[in-house]
Amino acid sequence: MTNARLKIIWIVALASQAMAIAQAQTNLLRNGRFDRWENSKPLDWAIDIGAGDRASKMVSQVSGDASSGLALSGDRSTRAWRMVSQELPLKPGQAYQLKADVLATGVVREKNQFDNCYVGVLFFGERSQRLGLKVEDVSSRNQMSTASMSFRVPEPTTKSTVVLFLSKTGKMVIRSVSVERLVAGEPFDELIAGLRSQYSFTKLKDINWNVLEAEYSEPASKAKSVEDFAKVVIAMLSKMRDVHVWVEMPNGDRKWTSASSHTPQYSKSVIRGALSGYRRMGLIGGIGRMGQVAYVSVDALPSDADYKAFISAMTALKDVSGMIIDLRRNGGGNENRAKEIAGCFTSQTIEYARAITFEDGRASSPIPRTVMPGPKQVPAYPVVCFIDGGCVSSLEGIAFMFKAIDRVTVIGSATRGASGNPRPIELSNGLKVWFSRWVSTEIDGTPIEGRGVSPEIDVKGDPSGDAALMRALEILKAES
């Protein structure tokens, strides 16, 4: 072999080695591929109790090796849940991207468990106070795939910690995890890439990203400010006709790209006239009576409301012959909190719907959505649930739940048909764009987007009265 050829091979080898070193150095995490272990623990990672009874011996399992990666697992007997974490010197105000190759199998929340199955980052202030938590839920990843999220470190942060956490029945396997500094690029390109990869209704809405990119790329590049850029983006996103797509400005203001409305086909005064002892229960709704029939309105599903008080009042209604649940004024919220309400009506875990998510433009396998029995139960009298086009987003999830519960009869008209489970992508210019990340479907795989959840009994609307109420009282009288 000639010296010249040897020199070429040597140069190529050095270049390849340098490239590998450079790629490895972009990951700010140590032992991000979990290829170094000691005493059955991954080096450079801390293991601690993240939820549950610290004194319990029934602790979740942390296992793995260099070939299979890291695994977190537990079951219904687990009382203390371990989390795996690593502190990182992240710069306040800087944007980063977290990626993880992850698989979740058999993940379901059971009684007395905590609703966590995620990779994320915790932020702390100078007095060790918690400033925030940014997470990517991975419970629906039933095949090994790359979860990713971009985030910006809050300005007061003095300590940042990457957290891998499972606190419910099942198993989460992480092959690798990385955190890399995001170098500011073209925000419009970042947005288009994110939409191509993860927007859930590309096919259903027949969206051509190439056409939209060609139309809006130049105006976006000429924007003189974040505000001007946002106007261009909003114009583009409005063509998606999706109420779960909006822009969040750096100051937190939200700019909507689409609107959806519904005109009630009943008279609220009819309900008010029939009610006695009605009590508002915060933002969630209210509870009252119509003679021997209990009446429960669920008007919103906020994440931070007092569900314990609402459920206690609802399950305490024992001296009645039936119950009406009115969902007709609900604009959505948190579907997991909806499960706390619906769980009061079932004695067993039931599947009520499915969802499909997207990564790199590829659809996941259908993900079962289930509701478990709650610790408190409504007495076993018949129940009628009202739905109509005023039910939208996560409220369509609870409509699905009640439709799947045998003791509940769902009547009225179809819900709005707009359930997207939106999450944001943070662009390098500080703008956040929220967009739909799943397709909500019936158990048979039929999407509800644009068609809604149908009732078991159709009731034609009556703007001057309340036909659903009259029909419900007939049903309850016949079943009592």
Summary of the structure (lengths in Angstrom):
residues: 480
radius of gyration: 25.6
end to end distance: 94.9
largest distance: 100.3
contacts: 1547
relative contact order: 0.11
helix: 24%
strand: 34%
